Amino acid sequence: MRHRVAGKKLSRSVGHRTALRRNLVTELFRHDAIRTTRAKAEAIRGQAEKLITLAKRGLAAGETDPAKEVHARRLAAARLNDPAIVQRLFSEIAPQFQDRPGGYTQMFKLGLRKGDAAQIVLLKLVED
């Protein structure tokens, strides 16, 4: 039974999988789009959307209580590798999606990778 077991293993150990997800989400926020396999994109899509929602709530709460914004920034920093990307998430990305209730990412199929025929996708942030 797989009760309460979430996420894809991606044929990696726990540490390798955690580092892979952090790096992919960080690069998605750095470049607004990444080209990767479909399995990896599906594995990080939810995490990226949750971080954007966290940043949006942190900005909204920061207007009334600055401590809540600091808390949200610390939670985001614990899940991302780069402090500059945390700053970009709160200053550029979250305000861009302030009026959007969800669905911050899009996935476009690009075809199959030569060699192992893995499906390649473009995961990008939605532009309003």
N, C-alpha and C positions, 0 to 999 in steps of 0.2 A: 504494500500500500504506500502511496506517495502523499499521505496526509501532511499538510503544513510544510511541504518541500517546494520551494519556489525557485525559479531561475533555471537557466540552461547550464550544463556543465562545460560544454564546448571542448571536451576531451583535454581538459587542463587540470592541474592541481589547484587547490584553493588560493594559494598566494598568486600564482600565475594568472588565474582567472580574475581575481580582484584587481591586479595591476593592469590587465588588459582592459577591463571595463573602465577604470579610472582614466587611462590614457585615451581611450576612444571618446569618452564623454568630454574630456578636456579639449581634445582636438576638434570635436564637433562645435564646441562653443568658441574656439579660437578662429576657425575658418568658416563657420556657418554651414558647412557641408563636408561630409567625408564619403569616400568610396571604399566599401568594404563588402564582406560576404553577407548574405541575407541573414544567416544565423547570428552573426555578431551584431548586426544592426537591430534585429529583433530583441537581442539580449540587453542592449543598452538603451533602447528607445524609451522604455518606461522610466528608467533612472534619470534620463535627461529631462523628460517632461516633469518629473517630480521635483527636480532641482529648479526648474523655471517657476513652478508653482510656489515653491518655498521662497524664492527670491521675490515674487510678486507679493506674497503675504507679508514678507519682511519689510518691503517698501511701504505697503499700506499701513502696517502696524507701527512703523517707524515714525510716521507723521504724528501719532498720538503718544507713543512710548518708544523712545530711541533704544531702550534696552532690548526690545523685541527684535529690532533690526540687527543689532549686534549679535543676538543669539542666532538668528537666521544666517548671518554671514559666517559665523563659526561652524554651524552645521554644514553649510555648503563647502567651506574650506576643508572640513574633515573628509569630504567625498571627492574633492578635486585635487590635482597635483600642483597647480600653479596659482599663487595669490593674485597675479595679474588677471587671470581668467575669472576668479571670483569677483574681482572689481568690475570686470567687463559684464559679467552676468547681472550684477545689480545695477550698473549704470546705463548699459545699452540694451541688453537683451530683455530683461524683465519689463522695463517701461514700454518696449515695443509691443509686448503681448498683454498689456494692462487690461484692455477691453475684451480680450479673447478668453472664453471660458475653458478652453483646453484644445488639444490637438495641435501642438506646437511644431511637430515634425512631419515631414513627408518622406515617403520612400519610393524611389523610381527604380525599376528593374533595368539594368544595363546589358544583361546577357550572361553568358557563361564564361568562366575563366578558362583559358587554355591550360591544359595540363591535368587538372583534376575535375574540370567541369563544374566547379562550385558557382552558384548563382551570385553574381555581383550586383550590388544595388548602390544607389546614391542616396544617402540619408542627409536631409538638409532641413534647416529651420524654415518654417513657413514665412513668406513675405507678405505683409499686409498692404 
